[in-house]
Amino acid sequence: MKADLHMHSRYSDGGHWPEVLVDMAAASGLQAACLTDHDTLGGYPEFARAAAAAGLTTWPAVEIDCVDDSIGYRSEILAYFPDGAYAATDAFLRVGRAERVRTISSLFERARRLFSAPEINFDALVSRRQADRPHEGASVDGTALRYAKTDFFLALIDAGVIPADTGYREFKQAYFDTGLFSDMRFSKPELADVVNLIVSDGGIPVLPHIGHEFGDSIKSMRSRAEHLDAIFDRCRDLGVLGVELYDYRCDDATVINALVAKQSHHYGFFNTYGSDFHGPGSNKTQFGSFHGDFKGFPRHKARRKG
């Protein structure tokens, strides 16, 4: 199947609602696509309904923040649920999203004092995130939305308390990398725990965009080959089954994916294909920029690790 199994919607940090992504996928000639929002499967039912109407194959999927200090990994793991069951994973992610809401609400409380701006509040952010629905009157379960520090940043711009031309990196350095907001962090679960959770639902864990761990540099990947092997070893031991081939949007993209595909085969991983499309407001705006001939998910189940 001509497939792109990694994209994001307004349920996390993407620029389009799920059914718009389906329209774009169908128009681009994709045969299979997955919505992989960060830490939420909230947009999947919408995506699945639209995909069925468009004749597009899809499966429930999500990209989950996680860490593993043993290999210095602070990134994500992709999860796909070809059997359609994801209740345990969904319940776990719901708790994490509620914690994020509490953290961001605290950020707004501090910002109101810092900027002497009582009008700054979390409710305004919720309204901002739910705007521009494709169908008039369509509602969104607010607890299904995954909020991030970028949402807080954009809300401050909307409120006029920081200049509109401020970049997020500049904002982060000034406020999160100093003492102003640096104590307010989102906790991230352990990779091992997340993989076990995915497997308990019959899901398929997949390692995404491994080149990011090396600055999207083939030179770095080759010079640090032992570290790449350590990541693959650890992931295989934990029960990860796949590794993503990815749209790296750099000069080394083709050779990075060739190396990843070769190493994946060596370690017994299968490959998925992902563009990581986010849309407006990101640097990942070219839909259909990357896809592959996806053969399907492995028939055997991953085994839960002790």
C-alpha positions in Angstrom: 0.0 0.0 0.0 1.1 3.5 -0.7 1.2 4.6 2.9 2.1 7.5 5.2 1.6 6.3 8.8 2.7 9.4 10.7 0.8 12.7 10.8 -0.7 15.1 13.3 -4.0 17.0 13.7 -5.4 19.7 15.8 -5.9 17.2 18.6 -2.2 17.7 19.4 0.1 20.1 17.5 -1.1 19.8 13.9 -2.7 22.5 11.9 -5.7 20.6 10.5 -8.6 18.6 11.9 -8.6 14.9 11.2 -11.2 14.8 8.3 -9.2 17.5 6.5 -6.1 15.3 6.7 -8.1 12.4 5.2 -9.2 14.6 2.3 -5.6 15.6 1.7 -4.5 11.9 1.9 -7.1 10.8 -0.6 -6.3 13.6 -3.0 -2.6 12.7 -2.8 -3.2 9.1 -3.9 -2.4 7.5 -0.5 -3.9 4.1 0.1 -3.2 4.0 3.8 -2.7 6.7 6.4 -2.5 6.9 10.2 -3.2 9.8 12.5 -0.5 9.7 15.2 -1.2 12.6 17.4 1.0 13.2 20.5 -0.4 11.4 23.6 -4.0 11.2 22.4 -6.2 8.9 20.3 -9.0 11.5 20.6 -9.0 12.3 16.8 -9.0 8.7 15.7 -12.8 8.1 15.5 -13.2 11.2 13.3 -10.2 10.2 11.1 -11.5 6.6 10.8 -15.0 7.7 9.8 -13.6 10.0 7.1 -11.1 7.4 6.0 -13.9 4.7 5.5 -15.9 7.2 3.4 -12.8 7.9 1.3 -11.8 4.3 0.8 -8.6 4.9 2.8 -7.1 2.2 5.0 -6.2 3.2 8.6 -5.6 1.9 12.0 -5.7 3.5 15.5 -2.3 5.0 16.3 -0.6 7.5 18.6 2.9 8.9 19.3 3.8 8.8 23.0 6.4 10.9 24.8 8.8 8.7 26.7 12.3 8.5 28.1 15.0 5.8 28.7 18.0 7.0 30.6 19.9 3.8 29.9 20.4 4.9 26.3 19.9 8.6 26.8 16.6 8.6 24.9 14.2 11.4 25.4 11.8 11.3 22.5 8.7 9.3 21.5 7.5 5.8 20.5 4.8 5.2 17.9 2.0 2.7 18.7 -0.3 1.1 16.2 -3.3 -1.0 17.1 -4.2 -3.2 14.1 -6.8 -5.2 16.1 -8.6 -1.9 16.9 -8.2 -2.2 20.7 -6.4 0.4 22.7 -8.4 0.9 26.0 -5.5 0.6 28.4 -3.2 2.9 26.4 -6.1 5.4 26.0 -6.8 5.4 29.8 -3.1 6.0 30.6 -2.8 8.8 28.1 -5.9 10.5 29.5 -4.2 10.7 32.9 -1.1 12.2 31.4 -3.2 14.8 29.5 -5.0 15.9 32.7 -1.6 16.4 34.3 -0.6 18.6 31.4 -3.7 20.7 31.9 -2.8 21.2 35.5 0.7 22.3 34.6 -0.4 24.7 31.9 -3.1 26.1 34.2 -0.3 26.8 36.7 1.7 28.5 33.9 -1.2 30.8 33.2 -1.5 31.7 36.9 2.2 32.7 37.1 1.9 34.6 33.8 -1.0 36.6 35.1 1.2 37.8 37.9 4.3 38.2 35.8 2.7 40.3 33.1 0.0 41.9 35.3 -2.6 40.6 32.8 -5.6 39.1 34.6 -7.2 38.4 31.2 -4.7 35.6 30.5 -6.4 32.3 31.3 -6.6 28.6 30.3 -10.2 28.9 29.0 -9.1 31.3 26.3 -6.6 28.6 25.2 -9.3 25.9 25.1 -11.4 28.2 22.8 -8.4 28.8 20.6 -7.6 25.1 20.2 -11.2 24.2 19.3 -11.7 26.9 16.7 -12.3 26.4 13.0 -14.0 23.0 13.1 -15.0 21.8 9.6 -18.7 21.4 10.4 -20.6 24.1 12.2 -21.7 23.1 15.6 -19.3 20.1 15.8 -18.0 19.8 19.3 -14.7 18.4 20.6 -14.1 16.6 23.9 -11.7 19.0 25.5 -10.1 16.2 27.6 -9.0 14.5 24.3 -6.8 17.5 23.3 -3.2 17.3 24.1 -1.7 20.7 25.2 1.9 21.7 25.0 4.1 24.7 26.0 3.7 26.0 22.5 0.0 26.5 23.2 0.9 28.6 26.2 3.4 30.6 24.0 0.7 31.2 21.4 -1.9 32.2 24.0 0.5 34.9 25.3 1.0 36.3 21.8 -2.8 36.3 21.3 -3.1 38.3 24.6 -0.5 40.8 23.4 1.8 40.3 26.4 4.7 39.3 24.2 5.5 40.6 20.7 3.8 38.8 17.8 7.2 38.4 16.0 8.7 36.5 18.9 9.9 33.0 17.9 9.2 30.0 20.2 12.9 29.3 20.6 13.5 32.8 21.7 10.6 32.6 24.1 11.8 29.2 25.5 15.2 30.6 26.2 13.9 33.6 27.9 11.2 32.0 30.1 11.6 28.2 30.3 15.4 28.0 30.3 15.7 30.6 33.1 14.1 30.7 36.5 10.8 32.1 35.4 9.0 28.9 34.3 11.8 26.4 34.4 10.4 24.5 37.3 7.2 23.7 35.4 7.9 20.5 33.4 5.8 17.8 31.9 6.7 14.4 33.3 7.4 11.7 30.7 6.9 7.9 31.3 9.6 5.3 30.9 10.0 3.7 27.5 9.8 0.2 29.0 6.5 1.0 30.7 5.0 2.5 27.5 6.0 -0.5 25.4 4.5 -2.9 27.9 1.3 -0.8 27.9 1.1 -0.8 24.1 1.7 -4.6 24.0 -1.0 -5.2 26.7 -3.5 -3.8 24.2 -2.2 -6.0 21.4 -0.5 -3.0 19.8 2.7 -2.7 17.7 5.5 -0.4 19.1 7.5 1.4 16.4 10.7 3.5 16.9 10.2 6.8 15.1 12.6 9.2 13.3 15.8 7.6 14.8 17.9 10.0 12.8 16.8 12.8 15.1 19.0 11.2 17.8 22.0 12.0 15.6 21.0 15.5 14.4 19.7 14.1 11.2 23.4 13.6 10.1 24.6 10.4 8.4 28.2 11.4 9.5 27.1 11.3 13.1 25.2 8.1 12.7 28.3 6.4 11.2 30.7 7.8 13.7 28.4 6.8 16.6 27.4 3.5 15.3 27.8 1.9 18.7 25.1 4.2 20.1 22.8 3.4 17.2 23.3 -0.3 17.9 22.6 0.3 21.6 19.3 2.0 20.8 18.3 -0.9 18.5 19.4 -3.5 21.1 17.4 -1.8 23.9 14.3 -1.4 21.8 14.4 -5.0 20.6 14.9 -6.2 24.2 11.9 -4.2 25.4 9.6 -5.6 22.7 9.6 -2.9 20.0 8.8 -4.5 16.6 9.3 -1.8 14.0 11.5 1.2 13.0 10.2 4.1 11.0 11.6 5.3 7.7 11.1 9.0 7.8 11.0 12.3 5.8 14.1 13.9 7.4 13.8 17.0 5.1 17.6 17.2 4.8 20.3 16.4 2.3 21.2 13.2 4.2 17.6 11.8 4.2 18.1 9.1 1.5 21.3 7.7 3.0 19.9 7.9 6.6 16.9 5.9 5.6 19.1 3.4 3.7 21.2 2.9 6.8 18.1 2.6 9.0 16.5 0.1 6.7 19.7 -2.0 6.6 20.1 -2.0 10.4 16.3 -2.7 10.9 16.7 -5.8 8.8 19.7 -6.9 10.7 17.9 -6.6 14.0 14.7 -8.2 12.8 12.5 -5.0 12.8 9.9 -4.3 10.1 9.6 -0.7 8.7 6.8 1.8 8.6 6.9 5.1 6.6 6.1 8.5 8.0 6.1 12.1 6.9 5.3 13.6 10.3 3.1 16.1 8.6 1.9 18.9 10.9 0.7 21.6 8.5 0.3 25.3 9.0 2.4 26.9 11.7 5.2 24.2 11.5 8.2 23.4 9.3 6.4 20.2 8.1 3.9 21.6 5.7 4.3 19.6 2.5 1.6 16.9 2.5 2.5 13.8 0.5 6.2 14.6 0.8 7.0 11.1 2.0 5.4 7.7 1.8 6.3 4.1 1.2 5.1 0.7 0.0 3.8 -0.6 3.3 3.4 -4.4 3.5 1.3 -4.5 6.6 1.8 -5.1 10.3 3.5 -8.3 11.5 1.0 -11.1 12.2 2.6 -12.2 15.5 2.0 -10.4 18.7 4.7 -8.6 20.6 5.4 -10.2 24.0 5.0 -8.1 27.1 8.4 -7.8 28.8 8.8 -8.3 32.6 
